[in-house]
């Protein structure tokens, strides 16, 4: 994970921002942990209110990277105005979208300056319509692919992201080939959070050990040494040691354990939290009652960052060779399930309970750190 630069004027750290413009979505995906849907009921913010938030972000004493997400952010009729405001202050801005509403009218509404500072991350949950449409609805794969080919034709860069589950894991080779043909720079592969709607669909979607093993084997067989970067978003303890060594040696494989924690989250109602996972449990204030900079400083968010960097973790994470590097992976997920930023990652805890946590990754006199583990793997190979 990239280090977050110091900034004396905003409580020491440079916080990047996830702005959830809406929880309404044009789809009702099976794996959605927010329960977004076309029928999601929420108060729609006025143009003036949205611009107020954009101006507060632009007034920070540093330039954050802002990701506009949802729900489906393209359902926000003022999206282009928000992007044009942010990028006019030289703020790099990303959009996370299902890609179905990326039409020419929207692209034409963006200034040239905005297009130069805009990045797109489009969800494609499988390498074929069979697997993608099972998650997102009939016909969505072809519609998304049509828009992606249009983006490629007009030379607007985009990345792809996929939530890997027990159904689509086997279409990974075709997804990698598709990403190559679209000339994407990065393909992010993340795993399911069994929350929200995904929790009720767990029997169909949750991955078992054999599915994880198959996934990592397919990444090695089809993903290594490609021109594009393949980002694996997962606790490294999920990865078998012999596979992890190969990933470490591959120039195009990037293992990410966390979303630059803590990343500030702004909800559709203006509440400030860490990310949408903890929106019901942890709110620091509201941008319509208090300035964003004041919220950051008065809530001492830098202390959360400091505690995170110390990696003082409980449970299995406290005795893992990746503790200093991984720092417990997704801390928001840990907080959601345990009400603590110091508890072990839920997946790693479950592995330990099931007796499946790799012995290679347990700290002992022989395995003091990951470098000792790799030396041991090479010796035994």
C-alpha positions, 0 to 999 in steps of 0.5 A: 500500500502506498504511504500517505504523505504528511501534511501539517495543515490538516491534522498531519495526514493527507486523506484521500476521499470516497464520496458516495454520491448516491446509494441508488443504482440502476442495478440490484447486484447479488454481491452488493454489500450496501443493498443498492437498487433502483428502488433505494429510498434517499433524499436527493441533494440539490445542486447547491448542496452537492456543489457545497461539498465539492467546494469544501473538498477543493478548499482542503490545504492539500489535493486529495484523490477523490473517488466518486462512487455509489450506488451508481454515481452516473445517476447523479445529474450533477456529476459532470458539474462536480467533476469539473469543479474538483478538476479545476482545482487540480484534484485527480478524480475517479469514478467507480461505475458499472459502465451502463450509463457512460454515454457520449452525452455525459462525456461531452459534458466534461471539460478537456481539463476534467478528462485529463484528470479523470480516471474510470474504474468499471466493474466487470464481474466475469469474463463472459456474459454467463457469469457477469449477468448472473450477478448484475442482470440479463444483458448487462455484460454486452451493454457494458462491453459496448460502452467500454469499446466506445471508450477505447475508441475515443481514447479515454483510459479506464481500468477494470475491477472484478469482485471474485466469487465462487461462480465467476472465478472459473471465467478468470482466463477470459476476463484477463484476455478481455482486459488485454484486448481493451488495453486496460492498464490495471485489472483489480481482483477483489473478494466478496464482503458477505454483507448486505445483499451479498449475505443473503446470496452467500450460498451461491457466491461465497468462496471455499478453500478450493475456489481460492486455490483455483483462483490463485492458480489461474492468476499464475497461469494466465496473469503473470508477465502481462503488460497490464498490472493485475492488482490482488486486493486481499490479505496476503495470508489468503495466498498459499506461500508457493503462489505468493512467492511467484506473485512477489517475483512477477513485475505486473502483480500488485498485492494491496491489503487496504484502501489507503486507510483511513480514507475519508468517506462522505455519504449521500447525506453529507455524513463523514465516516471512513468508508461506507462499510462503517456508515451506520457505526462510525460518523464524525460529523456532517459537512452541512453542519461543519466544515470538512477540515474542522471535522478532520481536525476536531475528531483527531483522525490522525490518531486512527492513522497512527494506531493503524501504522503501529499495527497493534493487532489482536488474534491471529493477525498479532502472530502473522509474519505479514502484520507490519506490512498488511496491518490487518488488511481492511480495518473498516471490515474488522470494525464493522464485524467487531466494533474494533480497529484492532481485531483480526481481519474476519477472513483470517480469523475464520481461517484460524478457527477452521485450522486453515491458517497457513503455518508458513505465516505464523511467527516462530523462531524459523519464520520471523518475517516474510523474507525467512518464509520465502527463503524456506520455500526456496530451500524446500522447492 
